[in-house]
Amino acid sequence: MSEHLGDPTPEQVAADLTNVVGRFVRRLRGASPGSGLSPTQRSVLSRLDREGPATTAGLARAEFVRPQSMRMTVGALESLALVERTPDPDDGRQSVLSLTDEGRRTLADARAAKQSWLSVAVAEELDPAERRQLADAVELLERLVGK
């Protein structure tokens, strides 16, 4: 983080926050087990878990990638038995993808590893007053992203 004399400008806070959040996300990714999944594959699994079944085209739009790229991602996840394809009840020409039990387990394992790393880091690196400050910062971040 950069040092600021006086009150930081919104631009300074935004730049510092972008930097630290990027490093934080990389540390979290490194804490998950060696599943061999790409960031896009993990993101698709998380999206299917949060939002439910989706078409390949819908996933491509949501992940901001080309449909051809998403087909490759989905194909890899299917080959690992992490997602399954079923006919779309609204359009028989399409299919929808959903998580398998193995996909849910893989996602749960990755989330548990991240949570464990972060819990240990918070316990070891922060005193009680700093933990309170971090909890307050989380509330501010929730306001920024709209929960």
Salt bridges, closest charged atoms under 4 A:
ASP16 OD2 - HIS4 NE2 2.76
ASP49 OD2 - ARG111 NH1 2.71
GLU51 OE2 - ARG47 NH1 3.06
GLU51 OE2 - ARG50 NH2 3.95
GLU63 OE2 - ARG47 NE 2.67
GLU78 OE1 - ARG85 NH2 2.95
ASP91 OD1 - ARG93 NE 3.00
ASP101 OD1 - ARG104 NH1 3.43
GLU102 OE1 - ARG105 NH2 2.91
ASP136 OD1 - ARG132 NH2 2.83
